[in-house]
C-alpha cells in the first residue's frame, strides 16, 4: 500500500514527551486562530467560551478535544474532517479525501488532525490505514503524545509488527509523562504479550486468525488475506507435525496414552523457524472447502486428534470457529 505521507522522523529513545497543559494548548490554538485572521464575531465568541478554563486541571485528552473543537470552529476544512470521521460507518472504505485537506494546514493544526484521523481509523479496526497516518505524527507537536503512541502501538500490535510495537510501547511507558492509567495498563499487557510471542507458535497463529477475521468482517477477502490464510494452515500443519514427532520420540505414539501435554505448555509454545509446508495446502481454494481450510480429510482428522490431545480447549475452539468462518467468507477486496 502506498504511503499517504512522506516518511516521518521517529523520536530518539532518550526523548521525553510531555503533554500540553491547558494554558499551553490555549496559547497555541489561539495563536493559530489569530494567524488565520478569523474575524467572525460569533466564531470568536464560541472559541472564547471553549477556553474558559475552570479551576480543575485538564487532562491531555480534554485539552486535545478543546483544540479539535476550536480548529473546526475556525476552519471549514477542519470542520469537514470532523464531520467525515463522525459520519463514517466502520466499513472497509473510509473518506481518504479528508487526509489531503490537512496537508495545506500550518504544522500545529496538521499534527493534531493527523492524530485525530489516525485515532478514528484505529478505533474502527482499519489498522493499516491508521498506521499510515499515525506513523508520521510528531509526538512532540501534538498536545496528547500518549494517545499518539498508544494508538500507534495498538495498530502495530494487531498487525504483528513486533519491533515497531515494542518501540512505540517503550516510548509510551518509559519516555512519556502523565500517561493515563488505562493506557499504561493496556500497554503493559501488550508489551508482555509481544515479548512472550514466538515466531511460528500457536500464539502467533491465533493472532493471524484474529486478523483474518477482522479483514473478512471489513470485506477484505483479497490476495493479502488469502496469503495470511495460507500461512495459518501451513503453520498449523507444521506445528502438528512437530508435536507428532515429539510424541514418537517420547514413545507416546498416537493413542490415548500420548497425552503428556494436556496443559498445552510445551506444545503451546512450539516454534518452527524457517519451516515450509509439505504440500497439503491448496493455495487456490483455501478456506472454501469442507473441513479445516484446505487440509486433506485424513490430514484434517489427524490435526483434530493431535490438537484435542495436546492443546487447551480454547485453542481447539478458536481453530474450529476460524475455519467455519473461512468456509462462509464473502468475496471481498483488499
Buried (B, 14 or more C-beta within 10 A) or exposed (E): EEEBBEEEEBBEEEEEBBBBBBEEBBEBBBEBBEEBEBEEEEBBEBBEEBBEBEEEEBBBBBBBBBBBBBBBBBBEBBEBBBEBBEEBEEEBEBBEEBBEBBEEBEEBBBBBBBBBBBBBBBEBBBBBBBBBBBBBBBBBBBBBBBBBBBBBBBBBBBBBBBEBBBBBBBBBBEBBEEBBEEBBEBBEEBBEBBEEBBEBBBBBBBBBBEBBBBBBBBBBBEEBBBEBBBBBBBBBBBBBBBBBEBBEEEEBEEEEEBEBBEEBEEBBEBBBEEBEBEEBBBEEEBBBBEBBBBBBEEBBEBBBBBBEBBBBEEBBEBBEEBBEBBBEBEEBEB
